[in-house]
């Protein structure tokens, strides 16, 4: 299994229904991966981003404390597989592997300041192209290292982005005009279901 490092770019509300997603981005190819999570999980992640912590230790704090006290190497967090919209994440420490929900693993990565890794095949199958300009405009994400233009050569960045926006029920005027001219159905797809296992 080949693992690549990805950047965590926060949790965001997207679409008219205010779906919440955590954004992962690869500095190598400029792709992004939205991880759809529940409102509760998203609020928890957002609080961690603001360095807020509960008055008493919660489940994530307890697990982070246990992991930090274990002897051996620093834990690794890796998204290792993907099936029917659910990402499977593995936390590894001292040779032991623990299956975890991706949303929980993201919280732990924030508490322990651990980078997030992802399987190369999972990334290639699930990540989408999104220009840095659209990333900032629609998700308010400002990247420090813009993707190299030659990395995006030959890829339809706009098509991937429009597909994601349509799946969320977000109207895109330019996209609707193109669809009408081509005789395509311009009705948005069904809203993605929140999966508590992500």
Beta strands, then each sheet from edge to edge (+ up, - down):
strand 1: 3-14
strand 2: 19-25
strand 3: 31-37
strand 4: 76-83
strand 5: 86-93
strand 6: 96-101
strand 7: 116-119
strand 8: 128-129
sheet 1: 6+ 5- 4+ 7+ 1- 2+ 3- 8+
end
